[in-house]
Amino acid sequence: MSDQPRTLAGHAEPGSAPPGPAGRPGMRRRLSGASRSTRIACIAAALAIAAIAVILVTGNDTGARPRALPAARNFSLRALGHPGQRVSLAAFAGRPVIINFFASWCAPCQRETPALARFYRQSGNRVAIIGVDSNDQARAAMRFVHAAGVRYPVGVDPLPASTTSSYGVIALPQTFFLNARHRIVKRVFGAVTMKELSAGVALMTSRPSGAPQTPGAGGG
């Protein structure tokens, strides 16, 4: 069973970067034919321009300014297995939250979701988790979360999966860790591990500064 994230369509999307433009022999000949003093003067001028640009951008600030943490988008979804009820991020205002995007047909989710449910039970509800069931069949999703022992709220996000898309999720599973201000402090692609859960909870319950951590694909 592969732990690689699956696209919402159920398969990987191939992609390739276009090759770079071909070199220009005429330009190379002109550069190689230039005198040594001319080349040195050109390099010095380029360095001076670059230095001026840096000064203009940074001003007198000698320290790097931390990038603001991205805000999580609010959502309100129909609650899986609870007709008439809703699952919303706003209901957890002021609390750190883990948001897990999954589906019953997602192979890595079949290993991840039971582990996430176990983590939730062991935390004694001290850690809030919201599951977002993306592009799934209701009956299959119900059987899946019941078998996995899920006790945290799960919202249903059917096609076109607007909530899932609004988080930039095109492959499942993915997990977001939000601090009490609902800023994203960590994002995991692929099946989340216990080590990543512990690290994410430590980040979202503290007050770190700087950019969110984003591991590579596969949750590693």
Secondary structure, DSSP 4 states (H G I P E B T S, - for coil): ---S-EETTSS-----PPPPPPP-HHHHHHHHHS-HHHHHHHHHHHHHHHHHHHHHHHTT--SPPPPPPPBPPP-EEEETT-TT-EEESGGGTTS-EEEEEE-TT-TTHHHHHHHHHHHHHHTTT-SEEEEEEES--HHHHHHHHHHHT--S-EEEE-TT-HHHHHTT--EE-EEEEE-TT-BEEEEEESSPPHHHHHHHHHHHTS---SPPB-PPTT--
